[in-house]
Amino acid sequence: MIVEQFPKSVLEKLSSVSDDVSAEEIDAYAKRLEAEGKIHKLLKVLSIWEKQQDQERALRRQFANALKWALFVQIACINLAFIGIALGWLEVDEWVAKTFIIAVFGEVAAMTFTVVRYLFPDNHSSLLEMIKDL
């Protein structure tokens, strides 16, 4: 047995601590260590995921603010152009004005759709799959 290879002083300390340990107790201890390892992995994954989400939110916020200002400037320009056409400051054919105004509002709608679709994706399912694998 491996226990017989220990020095006599170690064997005396072992015997003074407790009686013989059963296989069930060793199994229970091994299961507890395994569970603690899984908990540690889960906490590490959640910590990393939280940092990643914070960074992504900050990046999305910057991108959304830039797009918001771009949309604001674009809508202000189209309104100025519309007012300029209405007051006679700008002389353009009617079809050009209509096409220009419709195209700009279509672009604003497309940019809004892009913001909603790609700045707010549903990526929580990948985290849940990773947690299941732990």
DSSP file (Angstrom, degrees, kcal/mol; ACC not computed):
  #  RESIDUE AA STRUCTURE BP1 BP2  ACC     N-H-->O    O-->H-N    N-H-->O    O-->H-N    TCO  KAPPA ALPHA  PHI   PSI    X-CA   Y-CA   Z-CA
    1    1 A M              0   0    0      0, 0.0     3,-0.3     0, 0.0     4,-0.3   0.000 360.0 360.0 360.0 153.1    0.0    0.0    0.0
    2    2 A I    >   +     0   0    0      1,-0.2     3,-1.5     2,-0.2     4,-0.4   0.842 360.0  65.0 -69.8 -33.9    1.0    3.6   -0.6
    3    3 A V  G >  S+     0   0    0      1,-0.3     3,-1.4     2,-0.2    -1,-0.2   0.842  93.8  60.3 -61.1 -33.2    0.3    4.6    3.0
    4    4 A E  G 3  S+     0   0    0     -3,-0.3    -1,-0.3     1,-0.3    -2,-0.2   0.696  94.7  64.6 -68.3 -18.0    3.0    2.3    4.3
    5    5 A Q  G <  S+     0   0    0     -3,-1.5    -1,-0.3    -4,-0.3    -2,-0.2   0.624  81.9  98.5 -80.9 -13.5    5.6    4.3    2.3
    6    6 A F  S <  S-     0   0    0     -3,-1.4     5,-0.0    -4,-0.4    -3,-0.0  -0.402  87.5 -96.7 -71.1 150.8    4.9    7.4    4.4
    7    7 A P     >  -     0   0    0      0, 0.0     4,-2.1     0, 0.0     3,-0.3  -0.260  34.2-110.6 -62.7 157.4    7.3    8.2    7.2
    8    8 A K  H  > S+     0   0    0      1,-0.2     4,-2.2     2,-0.2     5,-0.2   0.852 116.8  56.2 -60.6 -37.1    6.3    7.1   10.7
    9    9 A S  H  > S+     0   0    0      1,-0.2     4,-1.9     2,-0.2    -1,-0.2   0.885 108.2  47.9 -64.9 -37.8    5.8   10.7   11.9
   10   10 A V  H  > S+     0   0    0     -3,-0.3     4,-2.5     2,-0.2    -1,-0.2   0.907 110.6  51.6 -68.4 -41.4    3.3   11.4    9.0
   11   11 A L  H  X S+     0   0    0     -4,-2.1     4,-2.4     1,-0.2    -2,-0.2   0.885 108.5  51.5 -62.7 -37.9    1.4    8.1    9.8
   12   12 A E  H  X S+     0   0    0     -4,-2.2     4,-1.8     2,-0.2    -1,-0.2   0.912 110.7  48.1 -65.7 -41.3    1.1    9.1   13.4
   13   13 A K  H  X S+     0   0    0     -4,-1.9     4,-1.4     2,-0.2    -2,-0.2   0.911 111.4  50.7 -64.9 -40.8   -0.3   12.5   12.5
   14   14 A L  H  X S+     0   0    0     -4,-2.5     4,-1.5     1,-0.2     3,-0.3   0.920 111.5  46.9 -62.7 -43.1   -2.8   10.9   10.1
   15   15 A S  H  < S+     0   0    0     -4,-2.4    -1,-0.2     1,-0.2    -2,-0.2   0.812 109.8  54.2 -71.0 -27.6   -3.9    8.4   12.7
   16   16 A S  H  < S+     0   0    0     -4,-1.8    -1,-0.2    -5,-0.2    -2,-0.2   0.776 105.7  54.2 -76.2 -24.4   -4.3   11.2   15.3
   17   17 A V  H  < S-     0   0    0     -4,-1.4     2,-0.3    -3,-0.3    -2,-0.2   0.936 122.8 -26.2 -74.6 -46.7   -6.6   13.2   13.0
   18   18 A S     <  -     0   0    0     -4,-1.5    -1,-0.2     1,-0.0     3,-0.1  -0.977  62.6 -95.6-160.7 166.5   -9.2   10.6   12.2
   19   19 A D  S    S-     0   0    0     -2,-0.3    -1,-0.0     1,-0.2    -2,-0.0  -0.079  75.2 -47.7 -74.4-172.8  -10.0    7.0   11.9
   20   20 A D        -     0   0    0      1,-0.1     2,-0.4    -5,-0.0    -1,-0.2  -0.275  59.9-126.2 -59.5 144.5   -9.9    5.3    8.6
   21   21 A V        -     0   0    0     -3,-0.1     2,-0.1     1,-0.0    -1,-0.1  -0.800  22.7-133.0 -96.1 133.8  -11.6    7.1    5.8
   22   22 A S     >  -     0   0    0     -2,-0.4     4,-1.8     1,-0.1     5,-0.1  -0.383  19.1-114.6 -83.6 164.3  -14.2    5.2    3.8
   23   23 A A  H  > S+     0   0    0      1,-0.2     4,-2.6     2,-0.2     5,-0.2   0.855 116.7  56.8 -64.5 -35.4  -14.5    5.0    0.1
   24   24 A E  H  > S+     0   0    0      1,-0.2     4,-2.6     2,-0.2    -1,-0.2   0.894 106.1  49.5 -63.9 -39.7  -17.9    6.8    0.3
   25   25 A E  H  > S+     0   0    0      2,-0.2     4,-2.4     1,-0.2    -1,-0.2   0.888 111.0  49.4 -66.8 -38.2  -16.3    9.7    2.1
   26   26 A I  H  X S+     0   0    0     -4,-1.8     4,-2.5     2,-0.2    -2,-0.2   0.920 112.2  48.5 -65.6 -42.6  -13.5   10.0   -0.5
   27   27 A D  H  X S+     0   0    0     -4,-2.6     4,-2.5     2,-0.2    -2,-0.2   0.913 111.4  49.7 -62.3 -42.8  -16.1    9.9   -3.3
   28   28 A A  H  X S+     0   0    0     -4,-2.6     4,-2.2     1,-0.2    -1,-0.2   0.907 111.9  48.3 -63.0 -41.5  -18.2   12.6   -1.5
   29   29 A Y  H  X S+     0   0    0     -4,-2.4     4,-2.4     2,-0.2    -2,-0.2   0.903 111.1  50.4 -65.1 -40.7  -15.1   14.7   -1.1
   30   30 A A  H  X S+     0   0    0     -4,-2.5     4,-2.3     2,-0.2    -2,-0.2   0.899 110.7  49.5 -64.1 -40.7  -14.1   14.2   -4.8
   31   31 A K  H  X S+     0   0    0     -4,-2.5     4,-2.5     2,-0.2    -1,-0.2   0.892 110.2  51.3 -65.0 -38.8  -17.6   15.2   -5.8
   32   32 A R  H  X S+     0   0    0     -4,-2.2     4,-2.5     2,-0.2    -2,-0.2   0.919 110.5  47.9 -64.6 -43.1  -17.4   18.3   -3.7
   33   33 A L  H  X S+     0   0    0     -4,-2.4     4,-2.2     2,-0.2    -2,-0.2   0.894 111.8  50.6 -63.9 -39.0  -14.1   19.3   -5.2
   34   34 A E  H  X S+     0   0    0     -4,-2.3     4,-2.2     2,-0.2    -2,-0.2   0.911 110.9  48.5 -64.2 -42.7  -15.5   18.8   -8.7
   35   35 A A  H  X S+     0   0    0     -4,-2.5     4,-2.5     2,-0.2    -2,-0.2   0.907 110.4  51.1 -64.4 -41.5  -18.6   20.9   -7.8
   36   36 A E  H  X S+     0   0    0     -4,-2.5     4,-2.4     1,-0.2    -1,-0.2   0.888 109.3  51.7 -62.8 -38.0  -16.3   23.7   -6.5
   37   37 A G  H  X S+     0   0    0     -4,-2.2     4,-2.4     2,-0.2    -2,-0.2   0.904 110.1  48.3 -64.0 -41.4  -14.3   23.5   -9.7
   38   38 A K  H  X S+     0   0    0     -4,-2.2     4,-2.7     2,-0.2    -2,-0.2   0.902 111.2  50.3 -65.8 -40.5  -17.4   23.9  -11.8
   39   39 A I  H  X S+     0   0    0     -4,-2.5     4,-2.8     2,-0.2     5,-0.2   0.918 110.2  50.3 -62.8 -42.7  -18.6   26.8   -9.6
   40   40 A H  H  X S+     0   0    0     -4,-2.4     4,-2.1     2,-0.2    -2,-0.2   0.923 111.8  47.6 -62.0 -43.5  -15.2   28.5  -10.0
   41   41 A K  H  X S+     0   0    0     -4,-2.4     4,-2.8     2,-0.2    -2,-0.2   0.919 112.1  50.2 -62.3 -43.4  -15.3   28.0  -13.8
   42   42 A L  H  X S+     0   0    0     -4,-2.7     4,-2.6     1,-0.2    -2,-0.2   0.917 110.7  48.4 -62.1 -44.3  -18.9   29.4  -13.9
   43   43 A L  H  X S+     0   0    0     -4,-2.8     4,-2.1     2,-0.2    -1,-0.2   0.879 112.1  49.9 -64.0 -37.1  -17.9   32.4  -11.9
   44   44 A K  H  X S+     0   0    0     -4,-2.1     4,-2.5    -5,-0.2     5,-0.2   0.929 111.5  47.9 -66.2 -45.6  -14.9   33.0  -14.2
   45   45 A V  H  X S+     0   0    0     -4,-2.8     4,-2.8     1,-0.2    -2,-0.2   0.926 113.2  48.1 -61.1 -44.6  -17.1   32.7  -17.3
   46   46 A L  H  X S+     0   0    0     -4,-2.6     4,-2.4     2,-0.2    -1,-0.2   0.877 110.8  51.3 -64.8 -37.5  -19.7   35.1  -15.9
   47   47 A S  H  X S+     0   0    0     -4,-2.1     4,-2.0     2,-0.2    -1,-0.2   0.931 113.1  44.3 -64.8 -45.6  -17.0   37.6  -14.9
   48   48 A I  H  X S+     0   0    0     -4,-2.5     4,-2.5     1,-0.2    -2,-0.2   0.913 113.4  51.4 -64.8 -42.3  -15.5   37.6  -18.3
   49   49 A W  H  X S+     0   0    0     -4,-2.8     4,-2.7    -5,-0.2    -2,-0.2   0.896 108.1  52.3 -62.1 -40.4  -18.9   37.8  -20.0
   50   50 A E  H  X S+     0   0    0     -4,-2.4     4,-2.3     2,-0.2    -1,-0.2   0.923 110.4  47.4 -62.6 -44.3  -19.8   40.8  -17.8
   51   51 A K  H  X S+     0   0    0     -4,-2.0     4,-2.3     1,-0.2    -2,-0.2   0.915 112.4  50.2 -62.5 -42.4  -16.6   42.7  -18.8
   52   52 A Q  H  X S+     0   0    0     -4,-2.5     4,-2.6     1,-0.2    -2,-0.2   0.918 110.3  49.3 -62.4 -43.3  -17.3   41.9  -22.4
   53   53 A Q  H  X S+     0   0    0     -4,-2.7     4,-2.6     1,-0.2    -1,-0.2   0.889 109.9  51.5 -64.2 -39.2  -20.9   43.1  -22.2
   54   54 A D  H  X S+     0   0    0     -4,-2.3     4,-2.1     2,-0.2    -1,-0.2   0.918 112.0  46.5 -62.7 -43.2  -19.8   46.3  -20.5
   55   55 A Q  H  X S+     0   0    0     -4,-2.3     4,-2.3     2,-0.2    -2,-0.2   0.913 113.0  49.1 -65.6 -42.1  -17.2   46.9  -23.3
   56   56 A E  H  X S+     0   0    0     -4,-2.6     4,-2.9     1,-0.2     5,-0.2   0.897 109.9  51.7 -64.6 -39.7  -19.8   46.2  -26.0
   57   57 A R  H  X S+     0   0    0     -4,-2.6     4,-2.5     2,-0.2    -1,-0.2   0.910 110.0  49.1 -63.3 -41.0  -22.3   48.5  -24.4
   58   58 A A  H  X S+     0   0    0     -4,-2.1     4,-2.1     2,-0.2    -2,-0.2   0.918 113.4  46.4 -64.3 -42.7  -19.8   51.3  -24.3
   59   59 A L  H  X S+     0   0    0     -4,-2.3     4,-2.5     2,-0.2    -2,-0.2   0.917 113.1  49.2 -65.4 -42.8  -18.9   50.7  -28.0
   60   60 A R  H  X S+     0   0    0     -4,-2.9     4,-3.1     1,-0.2     5,-0.2   0.892 109.0  53.4 -62.4 -39.2  -22.5   50.5  -29.0
   61   61 A R  H  X S+     0   0    0     -4,-2.5     4,-2.4     2,-0.2    -1,-0.2   0.924 110.6  46.3 -62.8 -44.0  -23.3   53.7  -27.1
   62   62 A Q  H  X S+     0   0    0     -4,-2.1     4,-2.2     2,-0.2    -2,-0.2   0.932 115.3  46.2 -62.8 -45.4  -20.5   55.6  -29.0
   63   63 A F  H  X S+     0   0    0     -4,-2.5     4,-2.4     1,-0.2    -2,-0.2   0.911 112.8  49.8 -64.5 -42.8  -21.6   54.2  -32.3
   64   64 A A  H  X S+     0   0    0     -4,-3.1     4,-2.6     1,-0.2    -1,-0.2   0.898 110.1  50.7 -64.3 -40.5  -25.3   55.0  -31.6
   65   65 A N  H  X S+     0   0    0     -4,-2.4     4,-2.2    -5,-0.2    -1,-0.2   0.906 110.5  49.5 -64.2 -40.6  -24.4   58.6  -30.6
   66   66 A A  H  X S+     0   0    0     -4,-2.2     4,-2.2     2,-0.2    -2,-0.2   0.924 113.8  45.7 -63.7 -43.4  -22.4   59.1  -33.8
   67   67 A L  H  X S+     0   0    0     -4,-2.4     4,-2.8     2,-0.2     5,-0.2   0.881 109.8  55.3 -66.4 -37.2  -25.3   57.7  -35.9
   68   68 A K  H  X S+     0   0    0     -4,-2.6     4,-2.3     1,-0.2    -2,-0.2   0.922 110.3  45.0 -61.6 -43.6  -27.8   59.8  -33.9
   69   69 A W  H  X S+     0   0    0     -4,-2.2     4,-2.6     2,-0.2     5,-0.2   0.889 112.1  52.2 -68.0 -38.3  -25.9   63.0  -34.7
   70   70 A A  H  X S+     0   0    0     -4,-2.2     4,-2.4     2,-0.2    -2,-0.2   0.921 111.5  46.7 -63.3 -42.7  -25.5   61.9  -38.4
   71   71 A L  H  X S+     0   0    0     -4,-2.8     4,-2.8     2,-0.2     5,-0.2   0.908 111.6  51.7 -64.0 -41.5  -29.2   61.4  -38.6
   72   72 A F  H  X S+     0   0    0     -4,-2.3     4,-2.4    -5,-0.2    -2,-0.2   0.929 112.1  45.4 -61.1 -46.3  -29.9   64.7  -36.9
   73   73 A V  H  X S+     0   0    0     -4,-2.6     4,-2.4     2,-0.2    -1,-0.2   0.910 113.8  50.0 -64.0 -42.2  -27.6   66.6  -39.4
   74   74 A Q  H  X S+     0   0    0     -4,-2.4     4,-2.3    -5,-0.2    -2,-0.2   0.918 112.3  45.9 -65.0 -43.4  -29.1   64.8  -42.3
   75   75 A I  H  X S+     0   0    0     -4,-2.8     4,-2.4     2,-0.2    -1,-0.2   0.886 111.9  52.5 -66.8 -38.0  -32.7   65.5  -41.3
   76   76 A A  H  X S+     0   0    0     -4,-2.4     4,-2.4    -5,-0.2    -2,-0.2   0.911 110.2  48.7 -63.0 -41.0  -31.8   69.2  -40.6
   77   77 A C  H  X S+     0   0    0     -4,-2.4     4,-2.7     2,-0.2    -2,-0.2   0.917 111.3  48.6 -65.4 -42.9  -30.3   69.4  -44.1
   78   78 A I  H  X S+     0   0    0     -4,-2.3     4,-2.6     2,-0.2    -1,-0.2   0.893 111.9  49.8 -66.0 -37.4  -33.3   67.9  -45.8
   79   79 A N  H  X S+     0   0    0     -4,-2.4     4,-2.7     2,-0.2     5,-0.2   0.919 111.5  48.3 -66.0 -41.8  -35.6   70.2  -43.8
   80   80 A L  H  X S+     0   0    0     -4,-2.4     4,-2.9     2,-0.2    -2,-0.2   0.910 112.9  48.5 -62.7 -41.4  -33.5   73.2  -44.9
   81   81 A A  H  X S+     0   0    0     -4,-2.7     4,-2.5     2,-0.2    -2,-0.2   0.916 111.7  49.4 -64.3 -41.7  -33.5   72.0  -48.5
   82   82 A F  H  X S+     0   0    0     -4,-2.6     4,-2.4     2,-0.2    -2,-0.2   0.917 114.1  44.9 -63.2 -43.6  -37.3   71.6  -48.3
   83   83 A I  H  X S+     0   0    0     -4,-2.7     4,-2.6     2,-0.2     6,-0.3   0.899 112.2  52.7 -66.1 -40.7  -37.8   75.0  -46.8
   84   84 A G  H  X>S+     0   0    0     -4,-2.9     5,-1.8    -5,-0.2     6,-1.7   0.889 111.6  45.9 -62.5 -39.3  -35.4   76.5  -49.4
   85   85 A I  H ><5S+     0   0    0     -4,-2.5     3,-0.6     4,-0.2    -2,-0.2   0.915 113.5  49.7 -68.0 -42.9  -37.3   74.9  -52.2
   86   86 A A  H 3<5S+     0   0    0     -4,-2.4    -2,-0.2     1,-0.2    -1,-0.2   0.879 114.5  43.6 -65.1 -38.4  -40.6   76.1  -50.7
   87   87 A L  H 3<5S-     0   0    0     -4,-2.6    -1,-0.2    -5,-0.1    -2,-0.2   0.504 116.1-111.9 -87.2  -3.5  -39.4   79.7  -50.3
   88   88 A G  T <<5S+     0   0    0     -3,-0.6    -3,-0.2    -4,-0.6    -4,-0.1   0.562  84.0 121.0  87.9   7.7  -37.8   79.8  -53.7
   89   89 A W  S   <S+     0   0    0     -5,-1.8     2,-0.4    -6,-0.3    -4,-0.2   0.851  77.0  44.0 -70.5 -33.3  -34.2   80.0  -52.5
   90   90 A L  S    S-     0   0    0     -6,-1.7     2,-0.7    -9,-0.2    -2,-0.2  -0.938  73.6-155.7-114.1 134.2  -33.4   76.8  -54.4
   91   91 A E        +     0   0    0     -2,-0.4     2,-0.3    -3,-0.0    -6,-0.1  -0.919  33.0 142.0-112.2 109.0  -34.6   76.2  -57.9
   92   92 A V        -     0   0    0     -2,-0.7    -2,-0.0    -7,-0.1     2,-0.0  -0.954  54.7 -90.6-138.9 159.0  -34.9   72.5  -58.8
   93   93 A D     >  -     0   0    0     -2,-0.3     4,-2.0     1,-0.1     3,-0.2  -0.337  38.7-116.7 -65.7 153.6  -37.3   70.4  -60.8
   94   94 A E  H  > S+     0   0    0      1,-0.2     4,-2.6     2,-0.2     5,-0.2   0.896 114.0  53.0 -61.0 -42.1  -40.2   68.9  -58.9
   95   95 A W  H  > S+     0   0    0      1,-0.2     4,-2.4     2,-0.2    -1,-0.2   0.846 107.5  52.6 -66.0 -31.9  -39.1   65.3  -59.5
   96   96 A V  H  > S+     0   0    0     -3,-0.2     4,-2.7     2,-0.2    -1,-0.2   0.925 110.7  46.9 -66.5 -45.1  -35.6   66.1  -58.2
   97   97 A A  H  X S+     0   0    0     -4,-2.0     4,-2.6     2,-0.2     5,-0.2   0.928 114.4  46.7 -63.0 -45.5  -37.0   67.5  -55.0
   98   98 A K  H  X S+     0   0    0     -4,-2.6     4,-2.5     2,-0.2     5,-0.2   0.928 114.8  46.4 -63.3 -44.5  -39.4   64.6  -54.5
   99   99 A T  H  X S+     0   0    0     -4,-2.4     4,-2.7    -5,-0.2     5,-0.2   0.920 113.2  49.8 -63.6 -43.8  -36.7   62.0  -55.2
  100  100 A F  H  X S+     0   0    0     -4,-2.7     4,-2.2     2,-0.2    -2,-0.2   0.936 113.6  44.5 -60.4 -48.7  -34.2   63.8  -52.9
  101  101 A I  H  X S+     0   0    0     -4,-2.6     4,-2.2     2,-0.2     5,-0.2   0.922 116.0  46.0 -65.4 -45.0  -36.7   64.0  -50.0
  102  102 A I  H  X S+     0   0    0     -4,-2.5     4,-2.3    -5,-0.2    -1,-0.2   0.905 112.5  51.5 -64.8 -41.1  -37.9   60.4  -50.3
  103  103 A A  H  X S+     0   0    0     -4,-2.7     4,-2.3    -5,-0.2    -2,-0.2   0.906 110.3  48.3 -63.8 -41.7  -34.4   59.1  -50.7
  104  104 A V  H  X S+     0   0    0     -4,-2.2     4,-2.4     2,-0.2    -1,-0.2   0.928 112.7  47.0 -66.7 -43.8  -33.2   60.9  -47.6
  105  105 A F  H  X S+     0   0    0     -4,-2.2     4,-2.1     1,-0.2    -1,-0.2   0.859 111.7  52.2 -66.8 -32.5  -36.1   59.7  -45.5
  106  106 A G  H  X S+     0   0    0     -4,-2.3     4,-2.4    -5,-0.2    -1,-0.2   0.900 109.4  49.5 -65.0 -40.5  -35.6   56.2  -46.8
  107  107 A E  H  X S+     0   0    0     -4,-2.3     4,-2.6     2,-0.2    -2,-0.2   0.899 109.5  51.3 -65.1 -40.4  -31.9   56.4  -45.8
  108  108 A V  H  X S+     0   0    0     -4,-2.4     4,-2.3     2,-0.2    -2,-0.2   0.917 111.1  48.4 -62.2 -42.9  -32.9   57.5  -42.3
  109  109 A A  H  X S+     0   0    0     -4,-2.1     4,-2.3     2,-0.2    -2,-0.2   0.904 111.9  49.4 -63.7 -41.1  -35.3   54.6  -42.0
  110  110 A A  H  X S+     0   0    0     -4,-2.4     4,-2.4     2,-0.2    -2,-0.2   0.899 111.0  49.0 -65.8 -40.7  -32.6   52.2  -43.2
  111  111 A M  H  X S+     0   0    0     -4,-2.6     4,-2.4     2,-0.2    -1,-0.2   0.896 110.9  50.4 -66.3 -38.8  -30.1   53.6  -40.7
  112  112 A T  H  X S+     0   0    0     -4,-2.3     4,-2.4     2,-0.2    -2,-0.2   0.919 110.6  49.4 -63.7 -43.0  -32.6   53.3  -37.9
  113  113 A F  H  X S+     0   0    0     -4,-2.3     4,-2.7     1,-0.2     5,-0.2   0.911 110.5  51.0 -60.4 -43.2  -33.3   49.7  -38.9
  114  114 A T  H  X>S+     0   0    0     -4,-2.4     4,-2.7     2,-0.2     5,-0.5   0.910 110.0  49.7 -62.2 -43.0  -29.6   49.0  -39.0
  115  115 A V  H  X5S+     0   0    0     -4,-2.4     4,-1.9     1,-0.2     5,-0.4   0.945 114.1  44.3 -61.2 -48.4  -29.1   50.4  -35.5
  116  116 A V  H  X5S+     0   0    0     -4,-2.4     4,-0.5     1,-0.2    -2,-0.2   0.902 119.3  42.1 -65.4 -40.5  -32.0   48.4  -34.0
  117  117 A R  H  <5S+     0   0    0     -4,-2.7    -2,-0.2    -5,-0.2    -1,-0.2   0.918 126.4  26.3 -75.6 -43.7  -30.9   45.2  -35.7
  118  118 A Y  H  <5S+     0   0    0     -4,-2.7    -3,-0.2    -5,-0.2    -2,-0.2   0.685 117.4  53.5-101.9 -19.3  -27.2   45.2  -35.3
  119  119 A L  H  <<S+     0   0    0     -4,-1.9    -3,-0.2    -5,-0.5    -1,-0.1   0.679 116.5  39.9 -85.8 -16.0  -26.5   47.3  -32.2
  120  120 A F  S  < S+     0   0    0     -4,-0.5    -1,-0.2    -5,-0.4    -2,-0.1  -0.456  80.0 165.1-128.7  61.4  -28.9   45.2  -30.1
  121  121 A P        -     0   0    0      0, 0.0     2,-1.0     0, 0.0    -3,-0.1  -0.329  42.9-116.9 -76.5 161.8  -28.4   41.6  -31.1
  122  122 A D        +     0   0    0      1,-0.1     3,-0.2     2,-0.0    -2,-0.0  -0.801  53.8 146.6 -97.7  92.9  -29.6   38.6  -29.1
  123  123 A N     >  +     0   0    0     -2,-1.0     4,-0.7     1,-0.1     3,-0.4   0.150  39.1  99.2-114.2  18.3  -26.4   36.9  -28.1
  124  124 A H  H  > S+     0   0    0      1,-0.2     4,-1.9     2,-0.2     3,-0.2   0.746  70.8  69.6 -75.8 -22.2  -27.4   35.6  -24.7
  125  125 A S  H  > S+     0   0    0      1,-0.2     4,-2.1     2,-0.2    -1,-0.2   0.849  93.7  56.1 -65.9 -33.1  -28.1   32.1  -26.1
  126  126 A S  H  > S+     0   0    0     -3,-0.4     4,-1.9     2,-0.2    -1,-0.2   0.880 106.8  49.9 -66.7 -36.3  -24.4   31.5  -26.7
  127  127 A L  H  X S+     0   0    0     -4,-0.7     4,-2.3     2,-0.2    -2,-0.2   0.916 109.6  50.9 -66.0 -42.4  -23.6   32.2  -23.0
  128  128 A L  H  X S+     0   0    0     -4,-1.9     4,-1.9     1,-0.2    -2,-0.2   0.881 109.3  50.8 -63.5 -37.4  -26.4   29.8  -21.9
  129  129 A E  H  X S+     0   0    0     -4,-2.1     4,-1.4     2,-0.2    -1,-0.2   0.897 110.1  50.0 -65.4 -39.9  -24.9   27.1  -24.2
  130  130 A M  H  X S+     0   0    0     -4,-1.9     4,-0.8     1,-0.2    -2,-0.2   0.894 109.5  51.1 -66.0 -39.3  -21.4   27.6  -22.7
  131  131 A I  H >< S+     0   0    0     -4,-2.3     3,-0.6     1,-0.2    -1,-0.2   0.879 106.4  54.9 -65.6 -37.5  -22.8   27.4  -19.2
  132  132 A K  H 3< S+     0   0    0     -4,-1.9    -1,-0.2     1,-0.2    -2,-0.2   0.861 103.9  55.7 -62.6 -34.5  -24.6   24.1  -20.0
  133  133 A D  H 3<        0   0    0     -4,-1.4    -1,-0.2     1,-0.3    -2,-0.2   0.711 360.0 360.0 -72.9 -19.8  -21.2   22.7  -21.2
  134  134 A L    <<        0   0    0     -4,-0.8    -1,-0.3    -3,-0.6    -2,-0.2   0.513 360.0 360.0 -72.2 360.0  -19.6   23.4  -17.8
